[in-house]
Amino acid sequence: MRSRLKGTIQPTSRETRHAVASYPSARKAQQDHDNFDTNSPGLWAKPLAKPVCARFLHCMNKRATVVEITDLHKSYAQLEVLKGINLSAAVGEVVTLIGSSGSGKSTLLRCINMLEVPERGSVRIAGEEIRLVGNAHGRRPADEGQIRRIRSELGMVFQQFNLWSHLSILDNVMEAPLVVQKRNRAEVREEAMAMLGKVGIADKADRYPSQLSGGQQQRAAIARALCINPKVMLFDEPTSALDPELEQEVVQVIQLLAEEGRTMVLVTHDMNLARTISSKVVFLHKGLIEEDGTSDEVFGATKSARLRQFLAAAGH
Amino acid sequence: MLDLLPEPLKAWLGPDVTFWLGYFTNGKHIAFFVSVHYTVLAALLGAACALVFGLMGAALWTSRNPWLRWPGAVYVNMVRGVPDVLFFLFFPLAFEQAMEWMRASAVCTPEAAAERAGQWPPCPDANIFFSTYEYLALACVSLGIVYGAFAANVIAGAMRSVPRGQLEAARAFGLSARQVLWRVHLPQMWIYALPGLSNVWMLIIKATSLLSLLQIADIVQLANRLGAPNFSRSAGLVHGDWRWGYYLVLLVFYIGLTFVSERVFAALTRRASRGMAIEGAAR
């Protein structure tokens, strides 16, 4: 199965729509995108293998909260990185975390799937609280099974891609669905190829990560995260390790996902990306939320002097 | 062996060639050739044991639990410092006597034990005689324990060389600790471990020359016997000191083994470096 598509899919342009139509899996993705009703953000862009919400009543809520962070504190030895963060992301929302280096935005993202365990505060995914035991630095997940189950519903994309270098691109994408979700191989394979088609690298399925450019690797990493049918996509500075040219191909994929109505939490230094795709922008400063609001509010009517300073430095 | 050759062929070869053919195919020489399998078996099984001990030692040593980490550290650091010859003598003897002690407590009557006070084994029934292959097995385990400590050190270093991000990504996708180990950590570890493990393998090959210490008539011992000045009552001095010739054959044999090993390790490295962007890994 070889994609006749070269480069990324740009769903907004007429020509690419035509090109998309020639690749079956990508066409399916495009149709889902077209049929997506933006007036009902509680619905999902594509049918999922598992039910979206843990509880039925939760699904009835139109703007169901998928990620809910309450009073989160995280420190390393003496250094307090997060000093009490409250944050939530509803179904279909794109929440963008911005802030200068060291403001704690990556740490906050990594607390969502417990790659970092916070000393205080709680994280709820689709209404289910991640149970933690112990105090302070000894705090750890109470139930490894719960952590694994929740992680298998959160698609994470890393700054350094972190594709497993001993596996081919296709095997990378198929790994978690097969090993963690224990799904059927043939079905996973088909979906993996569709996801690779969606990010425009179906023809690279048999290559190893080291044989791909940075942009292609990051798109493969996005396909890997998509293939687990995540409730939320977590992006940790997905374009920071790429040069401007390669950055664009990844940005286009992220924009495509935002338009599909995927719930995403995104950490980025790319202010253009933050401005265009965010439903909510959160500016972190020294471990606290300095300012948050819609894209227009934060970028158009900036209230905080620090954020104004930060945006000026970022060229806005 | 010479009897198997047809007469015309013998006549054509001439008396000199037939003599040497006969000499090199006599019983002692056949035993010499056959004894190569002791060396090869000891090397292969010893290496297999070393790998198992190495993986276990590395797992203990890198464990977070101090009750596991300490034995691992003691094993790796102490055993590496013990001369292999000493351990080669110590372990099989200790094992044999431990077996005899256990057997003595079961089979020896108090009267029989009293009769042989101060002697070992406590009674004749408790005496254990190991066959050559049982000694070989003990030798392999001894090699495994000694060189497993080296392998553990190599493997522990290789485990630490796998980039953190690779493991973190696996955890982030919900793989369990065991799945992370078997599906990401170990497969990626080999490329960092292979250069060190090839060193350990070479050391194991060399250590197989110690087999004769355990009553195994291996190539080194037989070369020594065959090459030594040879008297017989009927014929007088058959030959003088030919040991240098036999030792030369052994040298060539070990060099050949090294050459083959190098090829095998190159192939293994190619296999382990698939997709791994490590400079100079694939030759």
Interface residues (C-beta under 8 A of the other chain):
Chain A: N113 L115 E144 I147 R148 R149 I150 R151 S152 L154 M156 F158 Q160 N162 L163 W164 S165 H166 L167 S168 E175 A176 V179 V180 Y208 P209 S210 Q211 R224 I228
Chain B: G165 Q166 E168 A169 A170 R171 A172 F173 G174 L175 S176 A177 Q179 R183 V184 P187 Q188 R274 G275 M276 A277
